[in-house]
Each structure stands twice: as C-alpha cells, then as structure tokens.
Amino acid sequence: MASGAVLRSLEQEDQEDITAFDLSPDDKVLVTASRALLLAQWAWQEGSVTRLWKAIHTAPVATMAFDPTSTLLATGGCDGAVRVWDVVRYYGTHHFRGSPGVVHLVAFHPDPARLLLFSSAADTSVRVWSLQERSCLAVLTAHYSAVTSLTFSADGHTMLSSGRDKICVVWDLRSLQATRTVPVFESVEAAMLLPEEPAPELGVKSAGLHFLTAGDQGTLRVWEVASGRCVHAQQWLPGPGRELTHCTLARAAGLLLSVTADHNLLLYDARSLRLRKQFAGYSEEVLDVRFLGPEDSHIVVASNSPCLKVFDLQTSACQILHGHTDIVLALDVFRKGRLFASCAKDQSIRLWRMNKVGEVACVAQGSGHTHSVGTICCSRLKETFLVTGSQDCTVKFWPLPEALLSKGTGPEGAPVLLQAQATQRCHDKDINSVAVAPNDKLLATGSQDRTAKLWALPQCQLLGVFSGHRRGLWCVQFSPMDQVLATASADGTVKLWALQDFSCLKTFEGHDASVLKVAFVSRGTQLLSSGSDGLLKLWTIKNNECVRTLDAHEDKVWGLHCSRLDDRALTGASDSCVILWKDVTEAEQAEEQAKKEEQVVKQQELDNLLHEKRYLRALGLAISLDRPHTVLTVIQAIRRDPESCEKLETTVLRLRRDQKEALLRFCVTWNTNSRHCHEAQAVLGVLLRHEVPDELLAYDGVRASLEGLLPYTERHFQRLSRMLQAATFLDFLWHNMKLPTLPAATTAPAAL
C-alpha cells in the first residue's frame, strides 16, 4: 500500500478463468475458484498451491466468503447451491439447496458463536442459513433487484443490504425483520455501515447508524439511517468509466478502497474521504507516452480512455487526470517539462501544468476541430503556441494567452479558453502527425494521403511537399541538429528528407510492418523507430545500418519518446505495457574496453610464462581465459621442448580436476582437425595412462566428449595406418630395386 509495488502475482496452472476468490481474515489463506470447477488453496506469500479439490458444484462458483475464524469457507455457485468447507481439516461440512438461479453473494455473521450464513440469489431475496440446524431460518424479502452487498454492525445485531434497485435496507438480525428502507437514487454496488463514532468531515455529527454507498454515479456518499438523508457526498466529476464497482473498508489502516469501472483503485482516508493514493489497475491500449517534469521524473500515459495517468518513476505513485470526455489520442510536452498538452476524440485539446510537488491540474482548454484531434505538437523554444492536426484534414495554430503564462489559470481556478489563430486545410486525408521545427518557424505534417508537407509558421504557408512513400504516413520528426525531416510510413520504411530541396536523402528498410513512430537520438546521429510488429529498431544514419532490434512489446508500439539527456527512451504499446529503456552504449563500450585491457594483460603474462618455461602456470592461465586456441599454443610450446613427453605429463597431471575437464573439452575440438590432432592425442594419452578409468568417467561432460572423440580418432588412426602401410611399401621397394652398374669410362670427368 505504501510503495504501490506488486507483492505477488498468482496464476493457475490450468490457465482457467478465476471466477471467485477470497482471502481469510488472518491473511494467511487465499482460495480461488476456476471455471474448471476446481477450488485451489494457496499459501499466497510463497506463491504455491497447497491443496486442490473439486468444488462439487455443477456450475462455476460465483462467490465465496470466509468466516471470522478463518476455518470455514462458504461457496455460492451458478447452480443455486451453497456449500461450506472446513479449510483446516479439508472436508465439506454443509450443502444448502433452495436458492433459485445463481447465488452471487454469501456472507458469514461476524459473531462466530452464532454460526449463521447469509446468501442472496437471482430471486433478489436474502436467505439466512443456520449451520447448527442445517436449515434455512428465514428468507428476507425487501429488494426488487439484485442484492449487491451485505454488511454488519460491530455488535452483530444489525445488517445492511444494498441493491441495484436504488435502495438500502437495514435489518434487525434478532427479529430478522427490516427496520428501515433508505432510497439512495442510484444503482448501488457496495454499501457499508460506518463505525458509530463522530466524524464531522463525513457529516456524522449525531449518534446512530450511518452508512456509505458506492455506485454508478461514481461518488462516495454518506447516509444517516434515522432520517434517511445524505449527509455527505464527494464532488462529482464528469467522464465515462467513473462508476464505482467495489468498495471496502480497511479499519486497521484507516483507509477506504474503491474500484472504478475503468480498473482504477482509489484509496481514501476513512475519516475524511480525502484521496490518499491512486493505482491504475489496467492501461488497456497505450496510445501515447511522454516524459514529464524538469528532470524527467514523471511520465504521462494516454491509454484507451478519457483519463490521463501521471506516474512518478521513483515511487510508481499514480495521479489520474479527468477532463476529456472521450479517448485521449496524443500528448506533447513543452521544453521546460512542467506544461503539457493533450488532444482527444472529443474534438478538444487541454493544457495541463505540474506544480513543484508533482500535482497536475488542467489550466486551459480549447475546441474548434470538427473531428477527432489525432495529433498535437508544442512549440520548441518557449511556451508560446500549440499546433494540432485532425481527421477533418486541417491544422490549427493555437497561441497561448499571456494570462495563462502569468497567472496560470482563469478566474477561480477555471481553465483558460484557447482560441485558434490560424486554420489551414493541409491534406486530402486524415492528418496523423504534426511536428514543429527546433526554431519554431517551420511545421511538418504527415497524412494518410502518403505525403508530408512543410509549412511556414505562424501563417501556415506551404513551402513544399515530400512525396515518395507508398502508403500513409504515421509520424514526422525534425532533426535536432540538421535541416532534415524523418518520416515513418505504413509501407514499413523510414525516410530522411532534405528541407532545402525536399529530396529523399536516405531510406531505412527493415520493419516488416507499419512504422508508427520515429525519433532522433544520440544528438541526431541515430534514429529510433517503432512498428506495429512490436519491434523497436535503432539505426545509424551515417551508414543506413540497423545496429539493434529491441523486442519487448507484443503489439503495436504507438508511443515513443526520448528524455532530454538522450539517455532514456519510453515506449507504450497496444499490449498495455509501458517500458522504460536506458542507453547503455557507453557502459557497454567501457566494459568492452576493460575486457580488452584485461585480455592484453593476461596475454602478456602468458607470453612471459611461456618464455620462462613455466608451463603449469601458463596452462592454468590459458584454461581460465577459456580460450582453446591459447591452450593449444601452450601445449605446442611444451611439445617443442626437448623433454616434451615428461614435461607434458608433469604439467597435465598437476592440473586441478576442473582444469582437466576443460582440457578434455578442448581436446574434442582440436581432434576434429588433422593439423592439431597430435596435441589432442598427446593430452589424451597422458590422461588415459595416468587417470583411473572410474575417475575419468566421473568427469563432467565426459559422455559428450567421448562421442566427439571416437569417430575422429578412428579416422586419424586409419589415415596413419594407410600412411604407415605406404611408407613400408616404399621402404620395401627401395631395398629391392636393382640399380644398373654404370659403364667404365676412359675419362671419368668426361663420362660424368
């Protein structure tokens, strides 16, 4: 709860959907039910399943609950049955029938001595089961729609039930009668009785029962039972996905947790309902990502939602920003890092500012486009203007008003209204990308019509057209150093264009699918591109070479942004993942240099040892370097010695066992070559003559070594046998040849 870090992630081996789960009150046992009609008991802290058993239900388990002692577990199934299990002694204790349809709610009475179980099914009534009598004590009927929650008072005499029929009912558990029905005017997903103590900030000023509701209005509200009126309500914020689906009270921590329909977890102070912390449970498709803050300390994520999520990279703390009413499509950040802009399908743009504490608020908004605003770009030098591109084929130029830069927001903190200064129809199809040049004087646009265009700001005058791609353009980007424009296209290529004459300078081919984003890195000397195949590619511009392919995403990489210092990159994709990358080029180069220096030092040491004929040390050093060729050189040096046989034997036998194992592996390699087989056979000979067979067979990897040695050794033996046979035959011929005697000559010198 403090850091937001995930403690444990559990996954069932059968890969079946989990239909229900519950954690015991002592926090030790977790039980899950799967669609395969199995119940699994987990020791969740170790992440292991301790027991697996059949649920006996004839349909999946829809709900489950532990009793206060953590020994009994109740399960309610889609077959209308309620079963009770002893999780300590591992057997079923009760089987209750009589509920029509799906049992979607079970709860034990908080007093373990009373042994009562409550359940609710499709008939909207609440059944009270006695575990002692093994029968249904009562059927409580007051709701006209599904009952969503049951909660009990501290003394166990009162129960509160909530439903989607927009009422909450208070029950007296001694008489099993309804004592109060409170209309709450919303479909309630969760309700809970508050402790009977004053809480002025929640409107609880008098004694008596109060309860809290969470439902489809998206706000937490506190109600007084006696009067039936709402005494406190949170401020309502517009936007889809804000409906509350769950709510629970953590009394020990003094926190209240609620869950929204778009999978966000909100932690409130239980006594004041002030927001303490937010967790983004699920990001869906990530459409854009940006670094945020002067030191790139935060990131802002636009997912398939009207909400923006701002994460602190140090603590993973999340802030969820509401404002847009439809999916946010693109983001951009101004140079200083505190002010950023967003555009959405709701045809509007918004400006957000982060304060020094890291809190973000909307400071300006604007509208004017007639279709979705798909791309946005901020001015590069100063916080002076914005440029947006839309599906309506137009680009709009939005100057930032002085009031925004001086005061921050409008009167009473309301967002300042932005007005577009210039509107220009730029393309014949959707505009997918806009980019502002580093000097704020040029604008580039990329469109689905396969062209990119260059415009002069602020009047949006056309300067030239870049045509050459075979399919639509997804991204345009100016080089930070040169007068060059990079374009990424659905034809799988990235092209570089000269701004002077609009000619294509280079084409980078390597992606097998659409290239969605491109960015200049390493001070304009390299390009980083992302594609719909989930790959990132790093290109060196000078030689058109792809130096690295990074494969971490499983779907389209829509978001790509580099930090100010050019040492980190951020990517977001349709696989719901946001990945932070670090540039390790310098570290790798330093590591490689250190390795080279170490190799040089060791090589020099090896040469010195060979020169001094300290063969044992030389062989040990060569083996530790794991360089078979160097070891071969040492063996050859030993064999060149006049007393080679004795020296080789002495040296090899004094090696440690692990060094002998390594030497045997090297011999397998040498033995495959007729030039080096003699050294391999010499070492093998020493080992076979002096090592006990049982000890040789205990060597690590000896089986693989033998399999490699046998065929080549037989081949060498056959070759030597043929050579010996040929040499013997030659010797025989030499001894048996009769040379004719030379005729005697009168003058020997003349005859010769």
HURA-V643749 format. One line per field, one symbol per residue. ss: DSSP state (~ for helix, > for strand, _ for the rest). A space follows every 50 residues. Layout:
# HURA-V643749
ss->???
This chain:
# HURA-V643749
ss->_________________>>>>>>______>>>>>___>>>>>>____>>> >>>>______>>>>>>_____>>>>>>____>>>>>____>>>>>>____ ____>>>>_______>>>>>_____>>>>>____>>>>>>______>>>> >>_____>>>>>>___>>>>>>____>>>>>>>____>>>>>>_____>~ ~~_>_____>>>>>>____>>>>>_____>>>>__________>>>>>>> ____>>>>>>___>>>>>>_____>>>>>>_____>>>>>>>_____>>> >>>____>>>>>_____>>>>______>>>>>>_____>>>>>>___>>> >>>>_____>>>>>>>>_____>>>>>>______>>>>>>___>>>>>>_ _~~~~~____~~~__>>__>>>>>>_____>>>>>>_____>>>>>>___ >>>>>>____>>>>>>>_____>>>>>>_____>>>>>>___>>>>>>__ ___>>>>>>_____>>>>>>>____>>>>>>___>>>>>>____>>>>>> >_____>>>>>>_____>>>>>>____>>>>>__~~~~~~~~~~~~~~~~ ~~~~~~~~~~~___~~~~~~~~~~___~~~~~~~~~~~~~___~~~~~~~ ~~~___~~~~~~~~~~~~~~~_____~~~~~~~~~~~~~~__~~~~~___ _~~~~~~~~~~~~~~~~~~~~~~~~~~~~~~~~~~~___________~~~ ~_
